Amino acid sequence: MKKGIFLKLLVPCLAVVFLVGFSTAAVAKTIRIGGIMDTTGATSDVGKDYALGMAEAFYYLNDMGGVNGKKIKYTWFDYGYRIPEALTKYKLLKRMKVLAIMGWGTGDTEALSPTVNKDKLPYVSASYSAHLTRPVDWTDRDGKKHPGTGYNLFFSSDYSTNARACLTAWFDKKWPKNPAYGKRKPRLACCYMFPSPYCSAAIKAIKDQAKLLGFDIGPDQDVSLFAIDTKSQIMALKKFNPDVIWHGNTTMSVSATIRDAYALGLKTAFIVNNWGFDENLPRLAGDAMKVKDALIVMGATPIKFFGQPSDNMDHVVKYAKKYNPGIPANKRLNRTPQAWGDALVLWEAMKRADKAGDLSRVGIMKKGFETMKNFHIGLGAGDVTYTPTDHRAASACLVQEWKNGKFQVVDFVDLKKRWPKQWASEWHGW
């Protein structure tokens, strides 16, 4: 009787032990990755496509075997471009024991950076702020001390590099054709949302580059990310009459500024940070970028546009069609390849760390990311290098313009090659 009771109790217990053991083994072979995206907030005009591309990229990574046979579970949240909400979502993802987070905006990424560094949690963001590229504590040339951002990364050239490259490309390729060339200095003005950390991230760098190249610099104009009417800013700019305007916002407000400049007769060129320069820009800017006397509009393009020929682009297009068939290919943006760029560098870092026997947060950073040298991700992006003292992924940026109904290459500017001293000792971190 006792033996029968014992067996009746033993069998369910063994079943529970077996199931728990199986579940633990399954969890051990699953890697949790988090995401914080903007699909409803101030930058959702570019954030929606990025969020779609990130999810599609992780489907691809799992189809390719995950991390050496371990599947990836990607869980993401919309935070509406609100920093407090990003902090809340970060805490939630941390409790879920994610090994890395795919982040989004500059304000929230910079706000989270001290916590990310303390938690030793790799944070691969869509913010390409140069402030996030110094892994160790440092002092700037004004004597101000800054904490290191040791667990922040992105695949792209940073905003400051992009801005310097765009201004240099305009100066080299467009300024010599200007009727004022040789008669006076070129003139630069900047349009951006003053309070936004993203929009203002590259302002110090582009003005420094303007001084280096010999520009006169006019008054900045405060243009909201939500702007649909910028006539007052354009009238103020006409007083200075700039030859070129740097625009640091996203596509919607950039297009509004270009439209109003054209309508009010401000004959200038626009150079645009990468989040304001995409396939939607000529659609929204209308005649300002279409007619024969259209304004010159150039921008930083650290990765190819959606569907443009390049290695790995076939996967991007295939997975967009497979998982979001309701969105036509001609409505997808270069934000999708940008998301893939960040996903691919994380994938490589995790595979390297796993192969080294240390698939942990610290292992992903030290035995993954910081071992990469000239790692090729394709998609028209530059090869990626990270070191323990420098998280600038690339020193060069492709600059394109919209001309004759298509995007065309203007120049490929490598700052490290052209200004090696400044790149090494002066331009890192701002």
C-alpha positions as CSV (number, residue, x, y, z in Angstrom):
1,M,0.0,0.0,0.0
2,K,2.7,2.4,1.0
3,K,4.7,1.4,-2.1
4,G,1.7,2.2,-4.3
5,I,1.2,5.6,-2.7
6,F,4.9,6.3,-3.1
7,L,4.8,5.5,-6.8
8,K,1.7,7.6,-7.4
9,L,3.5,10.6,-5.8
10,L,6.8,9.9,-7.5
11,V,5.6,9.8,-11.1
12,P,4.0,13.4,-11.0
13,C,7.1,14.7,-9.2
14,L,9.4,13.2,-11.8
15,A,7.2,14.7,-14.5
16,V,7.4,18.1,-12.9
17,V,11.2,17.8,-12.6
18,F,11.5,16.7,-16.2
19,L,9.3,19.6,-17.4
20,V,11.2,22.2,-15.3
21,G,14.5,20.8,-16.5
22,F,13.3,20.9,-20.1
23,S,12.0,24.4,-19.6
24,T,15.3,25.6,-18.1
25,A,17.2,24.0,-21.0
26,A,14.9,25.8,-23.4
27,V,15.3,29.1,-21.7
28,A,19.1,28.6,-21.6
29,K,19.0,28.3,-25.4
30,T,16.9,31.4,-25.8
31,I,18.6,34.9,-25.8
32,R,16.4,37.8,-24.7
33,I,16.9,41.1,-26.5
34,G,14.8,44.2,-25.8
35,G,13.8,47.2,-27.9
36,I,12.7,50.8,-27.2
37,M,11.2,52.4,-30.3
38,D,9.2,55.5,-31.3
39,T,6.1,54.7,-33.4
40,T,3.8,57.3,-32.0
41,G,5.9,60.3,-30.9
42,A,7.8,63.3,-32.3
43,T,10.1,61.2,-34.4
44,S,7.6,58.5,-35.5
45,D,7.8,59.8,-39.1
46,V,11.1,57.9,-39.2
47,G,10.7,55.7,-36.2
48,K,7.8,53.5,-37.5
49,D,9.9,52.2,-40.5
50,Y,12.9,51.6,-38.2
51,A,10.8,49.6,-35.8
52,L,9.4,47.4,-38.6
53,G,12.9,46.8,-39.9
54,M,14.3,45.9,-36.5
55,A,11.6,43.2,-36.0
56,E,12.1,41.9,-39.5
57,A,15.9,41.7,-38.9
58,F,15.5,39.5,-35.9
59,Y,13.3,37.1,-37.9
60,Y,16.1,36.8,-40.3
61,L,18.7,36.3,-37.6
62,N,16.8,33.4,-36.2
63,D,16.3,31.9,-39.6
64,M,20.0,32.0,-40.0
65,G,20.5,30.0,-36.8
66,G,20.3,32.6,-34.2
67,V,23.4,32.9,-32.1
68,N,25.3,29.7,-32.9
69,G,22.1,27.7,-32.6
70,K,20.5,29.7,-29.8
71,K,17.3,31.4,-30.7
72,I,16.7,35.1,-30.1
73,K,13.5,36.4,-28.4
74,Y,13.1,40.0,-29.3
75,T,10.6,42.1,-27.3
76,W,10.1,45.8,-28.0
77,F,8.0,48.6,-26.7
78,D,6.9,52.0,-28.1
79,Y,7.8,54.9,-25.8
80,G,6.4,57.8,-27.8
81,Y,9.7,59.7,-27.7
82,R,9.1,60.5,-24.0
83,I,12.2,60.2,-21.8
84,P,10.4,59.1,-18.6
85,E,8.6,56.4,-20.6
86,A,11.9,55.2,-22.0
87,L,13.2,54.9,-18.4
88,T,10.2,52.8,-17.4
89,K,10.6,50.5,-20.4
90,Y,14.3,50.1,-19.7
91,K,13.5,49.0,-16.2
92,L,11.0,46.5,-17.5
93,L,13.4,45.0,-20.0
94,K,16.1,44.8,-17.4
95,R,13.7,42.8,-15.2
96,M,13.1,40.5,-18.2
97,K,16.9,39.8,-18.1
98,V,17.7,40.9,-21.6
99,L,21.3,40.7,-22.7
100,A,21.1,43.8,-24.9
101,I,18.7,46.6,-25.9
102,M,18.0,48.1,-29.2
103,G,17.3,51.8,-28.4
104,W,16.1,54.9,-30.2
105,G,16.4,58.6,-29.5
106,T,19.3,60.8,-28.4
107,G,17.6,62.4,-25.4
108,D,16.6,59.1,-23.8
109,T,19.8,57.2,-24.8
110,E,22.0,59.9,-23.3
111,A,19.7,60.0,-20.2
112,L,20.0,56.3,-19.8
113,S,23.7,56.1,-20.5
114,P,25.0,56.3,-16.9
115,T,22.5,53.5,-15.9
116,V,23.4,51.4,-18.9
117,N,27.1,51.8,-18.0
118,K,26.4,50.9,-14.4
119,D,24.3,47.8,-15.4
120,K,26.9,46.8,-18.1
121,L,24.0,46.3,-20.5
122,P,24.9,46.8,-24.2
123,Y,22.7,49.5,-25.7
124,V,22.7,49.6,-29.5
125,S,20.8,52.7,-30.4
126,A,19.4,54.6,-33.4
127,S,21.0,57.7,-31.8
128,Y,24.3,58.4,-33.5
129,S,25.3,61.1,-31.0
130,A,29.0,61.6,-30.8
131,H,28.5,62.0,-27.0
132,L,28.0,58.3,-26.8
133,T,31.3,57.2,-28.4
134,R,33.8,57.7,-25.5
135,P,33.9,54.4,-23.5
136,V,36.1,55.8,-20.8
137,D,35.9,59.0,-18.7
138,W,37.5,61.9,-20.5
139,T,38.1,65.7,-20.3
140,D,37.3,67.9,-23.3
141,R,39.5,70.7,-24.6
142,D,37.6,73.2,-22.4
143,G,38.6,71.3,-19.3
144,K,35.1,69.9,-18.7
145,K,35.0,66.3,-17.4
146,H,32.7,63.7,-18.9
147,P,31.8,60.2,-17.8
148,G,32.5,57.3,-20.2
149,T,29.7,55.7,-22.1
150,G,31.2,52.2,-22.2
151,Y,28.0,50.3,-23.1
152,N,26.6,52.5,-25.9
153,L,27.0,51.6,-29.5
154,F,25.7,52.1,-33.0
155,F,26.9,50.9,-36.5
156,S,26.9,54.3,-38.2
157,S,29.2,57.3,-38.4
158,D,28.0,59.7,-35.7
159,Y,26.0,62.9,-36.2
160,S,29.0,65.1,-35.8
161,T,31.0,63.1,-38.4
162,N,27.9,63.3,-40.7
163,A,27.6,67.0,-40.3
164,R,31.3,67.7,-40.9
165,A,31.2,65.4,-44.0
166,C,28.1,67.0,-45.5
167,L,29.5,70.5,-45.1
168,T,32.9,69.5,-46.5
169,A,31.2,67.8,-49.5
170,W,29.2,71.0,-50.2
171,F,32.3,73.1,-49.8
172,D,34.3,70.9,-52.2
173,K,31.7,70.1,-54.8
174,K,29.1,72.9,-54.8
175,W,30.7,76.1,-53.5
176,P,33.2,76.4,-56.4
177,K,30.2,76.6,-58.8
178,N,28.6,79.4,-56.8
179,P,28.8,82.9,-58.4
180,A,30.1,84.3,-55.1
181,Y,33.1,81.9,-55.1
182,G,36.4,83.7,-54.7
183,K,34.6,87.0,-53.9
184,R,33.6,86.3,-50.3
185,K,33.4,83.6,-47.6
186,P,30.6,81.1,-47.9
187,R,27.8,81.5,-45.4
188,L,26.3,78.8,-43.1
189,A,23.1,78.9,-41.0
190,C,21.6,76.1,-38.9
191,C,17.9,75.1,-38.5
192,Y,17.0,72.6,-35.7
193,M,14.8,72.2,-32.7
194,F,16.8,73.9,-30.0
195,P,15.6,71.9,-26.9
196,S,16.0,68.5,-28.7
197,P,19.2,66.6,-27.8
198,Y,19.1,64.8,-31.2
199,C,18.5,68.0,-33.3
200,S,21.3,69.9,-31.5
201,A,23.8,67.1,-31.1
202,A,26.0,68.1,-34.1
203,I,25.7,71.9,-33.9
204,K,29.0,72.4,-32.1
205,A,30.8,70.1,-34.6
206,I,29.4,71.7,-37.8
207,K,30.2,75.2,-36.6
208,D,33.7,74.1,-35.8
209,Q,34.0,72.6,-39.3
210,A,32.7,75.8,-40.8
211,K,35.4,77.8,-39.0
212,L,38.0,75.3,-40.2
213,L,36.8,75.7,-43.8
214,G,36.5,79.5,-43.6
215,F,32.7,80.1,-43.4
216,D,30.8,83.0,-42.0
217,I,28.2,81.7,-39.6
218,G,24.7,83.2,-39.2
219,P,22.1,83.0,-36.5
220,D,20.5,79.7,-35.7
221,Q,16.7,79.2,-36.3
222,D,14.6,77.2,-33.9
223,V,12.4,74.8,-36.0
224,S,10.2,72.4,-34.1
225,L,10.1,68.7,-35.0
226,F,6.3,69.2,-35.5
227,A,6.7,72.3,-37.7
228,I,4.5,72.6,-40.8
229,D,5.0,76.3,-41.3
230,T,8.4,77.8,-41.1
231,K,7.9,81.1,-42.9
232,S,9.0,83.3,-40.0
233,Q,12.3,81.4,-39.8
234,I,12.8,81.7,-43.5
235,M,12.3,85.4,-43.4
236,A,14.9,85.7,-40.7
237,L,17.3,83.6,-42.7
238,K,16.8,85.8,-45.8
239,K,18.4,88.7,-43.8
240,F,21.6,86.7,-43.5
241,N,21.3,85.1,-47.0
242,P,23.1,81.8,-46.3
243,D,24.6,79.8,-49.1
244,V,24.0,76.6,-47.2
245,I,21.7,75.6,-44.3
246,W,22.3,72.6,-42.0
247,H,19.0,71.0,-41.0
248,G,19.2,68.7,-37.9
249,N,15.5,67.6,-37.7
250,T,13.6,64.7,-39.0
251,T,11.9,64.4,-42.4
252,M,8.5,66.1,-41.8
253,S,9.9,69.5,-40.5
254,V,12.9,69.4,-42.9
255,S,10.4,69.2,-45.8
256,A,8.4,72.1,-44.4
257,T,11.5,74.3,-44.2
258,I,12.6,73.4,-47.8
259,R,9.1,74.1,-49.1
260,D,8.9,77.5,-47.4
261,A,12.4,78.4,-48.5
262,Y,11.5,77.7,-52.1
263,A,8.2,79.5,-51.9
264,L,9.7,82.6,-50.3
265,G,12.6,82.8,-52.8
266,L,15.5,81.9,-50.4
267,K,18.0,80.6,-52.9
268,T,20.2,78.3,-50.7
269,A,21.4,74.7,-50.5
270,F,20.2,72.4,-47.7
271,I,22.4,69.8,-46.1
272,V,20.5,67.4,-43.8
273,N,21.3,65.0,-41.1
274,N,20.5,61.4,-41.9
275,W,17.1,61.2,-40.1
276,G,15.8,64.0,-42.2
277,F,17.0,62.7,-45.5
278,D,15.1,59.8,-46.9
279,E,12.7,58.6,-49.6
280,N,9.8,60.6,-48.1
281,L,11.7,64.0,-48.4
282,P,11.2,64.6,-52.1
283,R,7.6,63.5,-51.8
284,L,6.9,65.9,-49.0
285,A,9.0,68.8,-50.3
286,G,7.2,68.9,-53.7
287,D,8.3,71.4,-56.3
288,A,11.2,72.6,-54.1
289,M,13.0,69.4,-55.0
290,K,11.4,68.5,-58.4
291,V,11.4,71.4,-60.8
292,K,14.3,72.5,-63.0
293,D,15.4,75.3,-60.6
294,A,14.9,73.2,-57.5
295,L,17.0,73.9,-54.4
296,I,20.1,71.8,-53.8
297,V,19.3,69.2,-51.1
298,M,22.0,67.0,-49.9
299,G,22.2,64.6,-46.9
300,A,24.1,62.1,-44.9
301,T,23.4,58.5,-46.0
302,P,25.4,56.1,-43.8
303,I,23.5,53.2,-45.4
304,K,21.9,52.5,-48.7
305,F,18.2,53.4,-49.4
306,F,15.7,50.6,-49.2
307,G,16.2,48.3,-52.2
308,Q,19.3,50.0,-53.6
309,P,21.7,47.3,-54.9
310,S,24.2,46.2,-52.2
311,D,25.1,43.0,-50.4
312,N,22.5,41.9,-47.9
313,M,19.8,44.2,-49.3
314,D,18.0,41.2,-50.9
315,H,17.4,39.9,-47.3
316,V,16.1,43.3,-46.2
317,V,13.6,43.4,-49.1
318,K,12.6,39.8,-48.8
319,Y,11.8,40.0,-45.0
320,A,9.9,43.3,-45.4
321,K,7.7,41.6,-48.0
322,K,7.3,38.5,-46.0
323,Y,6.4,40.0,-42.6
324,N,4.7,43.3,-43.6
325,P,3.2,42.5,-47.1
326,G,0.6,45.2,-46.7
327,I,3.2,48.0,-47.0
328,P,4.3,48.5,-50.6
329,A,8.1,48.4,-51.3
330,N,7.9,52.0,-52.6
331,K,6.6,53.1,-49.2
332,R,9.5,51.6,-47.2
333,L,12.4,53.9,-46.2
334,N,16.1,53.7,-45.6
335,R,15.2,53.4,-42.0
336,T,14.7,49.7,-42.5
337,P,18.3,49.1,-43.6
338,Q,19.4,51.3,-40.7
339,A,17.7,49.0,-38.3
340,W,19.3,46.0,-39.9
341,G,22.7,47.7,-39.5
342,D,22.3,47.8,-35.8
343,A,20.9,44.3,-35.6
344,L,23.7,42.9,-37.6
345,V,26.5,44.4,-35.5
346,L,24.8,43.0,-32.3
347,W,24.4,39.6,-33.9
348,E,28.1,39.5,-34.8
349,A,29.0,40.6,-31.2
350,M,26.8,37.9,-29.7
351,K,28.2,35.2,-31.9
352,R,31.8,36.2,-31.0
353,A,31.0,36.3,-27.3
354,D,29.3,32.9,-27.5
355,K,32.2,31.4,-29.3
356,A,34.5,32.7,-26.6
357,G,32.4,31.0,-24.0
358,D,31.0,34.2,-22.5
359,L,27.5,35.1,-23.8
360,S,26.9,37.6,-21.0
361,R,26.3,41.4,-21.1
362,V,30.0,42.0,-20.4
363,G,31.1,39.3,-22.7
364,I,29.1,40.7,-25.6
365,M,30.8,44.0,-25.1
366,K,34.4,42.9,-24.3
367,K,34.6,39.7,-26.4
368,G,32.2,40.8,-29.0
369,F,31.9,44.4,-30.0
370,E,35.3,45.5,-28.9
371,T,37.0,42.8,-30.9
372,M,35.5,44.0,-34.2
373,K,37.9,45.5,-36.8
374,N,36.7,46.5,-40.2
375,F,33.7,44.2,-39.8
376,H,31.6,44.3,-43.0
377,I,27.9,44.4,-42.6
378,G,27.0,45.3,-46.2
379,L,23.9,47.4,-47.1
380,G,26.3,50.1,-48.4
381,A,27.5,50.9,-44.9
382,G,31.1,51.4,-43.9
383,D,33.0,48.6,-42.3
384,V,32.7,48.8,-38.5
385,T,35.5,49.0,-35.9
386,Y,35.2,49.3,-32.1
387,T,38.0,49.4,-29.5
388,P,38.0,49.6,-25.7
389,T,38.8,53.4,-26.0
390,D,36.8,54.4,-29.1
391,H,33.2,53.4,-30.0
392,R,33.1,55.6,-33.2
393,A,32.1,52.9,-35.6
394,A,33.2,54.7,-38.8
395,S,35.2,57.8,-39.8
396,A,33.6,58.3,-43.2
397,C,30.1,59.2,-44.5
398,L,28.5,58.9,-47.9
399,V,26.8,62.2,-49.0
400,Q,24.1,62.1,-51.6
401,E,21.7,64.6,-53.2
402,W,18.3,64.4,-54.8
403,K,18.7,65.4,-58.4
404,N,16.8,64.6,-61.6
405,G,14.3,62.4,-59.7
406,K,16.8,60.2,-57.9
407,F,19.4,60.0,-55.1
408,Q,22.9,60.5,-56.5
409,V,26.3,60.4,-54.9
410,V,28.0,63.7,-54.2
411,D,31.1,62.6,-52.3
412,F,32.4,60.1,-49.8
413,V,34.2,62.1,-47.1
414,D,36.6,60.3,-44.7
415,L,37.5,62.7,-41.9
416,K,40.1,60.4,-40.4
417,K,42.0,60.3,-43.7
418,R,41.7,64.0,-44.4
419,W,42.2,65.4,-40.9
420,P,44.0,62.6,-39.0
421,K,45.2,64.8,-36.1
422,Q,41.9,66.3,-35.4
423,W,40.1,62.9,-35.7
424,A,42.5,61.3,-33.2
425,S,42.8,63.9,-30.6
426,E,40.2,66.7,-31.0
427,W,36.9,65.5,-32.4
428,H,36.1,62.5,-30.2
429,G,33.0,62.8,-28.1
430,W,31.3,66.0,-29.4
